[in-house]
């Protein structure tokens, strides 16, 4: 890996990763659905908010730490689930898990992890959540969840926005097929899930906190709270499902209003700068999740690359806190932002 000094922003890692990765792998990680309008909208949404800095508040050394569902994190950025990490680096999910631990944050491990879930769990002592896809074969899903509980994952992040796959044209043009080794790539997902399945998952996860990932409307946020979830991730699946759906940041305020403090709200999609993190928190998110930036870090430098991407985001976030007069995460409020 090149010297870290040559990577100043997350985007520097993407350009380096594009040079290193086979084109089909890069496009799998980078691409979205349809015309990729939503993929681009995830970034544009952040540009529609200005920051309103406050001065003379003694915020030169801000405290970026917080907690999510009772777990302390060093700053409000979590590792989002993303598939087939060994395509980026041979150590795949284990390298990412070690990096998340070193950065003091939570990794959400995907059901599509190529590595054995127990191996990923054992790769560090830090908190990990399990991202759940429910298979048509409910017995296989039940077995997987029993292993997740046995491996001491600390929460379930149930992805609910994939009844069918979005139309991902980059993958189709390459004829992309998932790598051998991921059982979740061979088992069809259940396309007929309903809100009743929240209870089905709860019955099989030994009381672990349950989040639903893929909520974009107040209506579904209300249903999620009524179903008793502990958390909601406002997400459009990185722009990879329904093209034309809103950016996570755009949907965030209506979801936060609907939830009204009854569940923790996270968001993902398009986070590339520390100022993005601050804007999301000002709009009501407890924390954000990132994936693609970490894919680029993993591709370029393995565990060290992921650590460095997280460092960049933390440094930028702390800088944004200081320059907006926030001494702690608790001081980030809607008063710090305004629509352009």
PyMOL commands that set and color helices and strands:
alter all, ss='L'
color gray80, all
select helices_A, chain A and resi 4-6+10-20+23-30+37-47+85-87+92-103+117-122+138-150+169-174+183-185+196-202+218-226+237-239+248-259+274-282+292-323+329-331+334-336
alter helices_A, ss='H'
color red, helices_A
select strands_A, chain A and resi 49-51+66-68+71-73+77-79+107-109+128-132+155-159+209-215+231-234+264-268+287-290+337-339
alter strands_A, ss='S'
color yellow, strands_A
deselect
rebuild
show_as cartoon
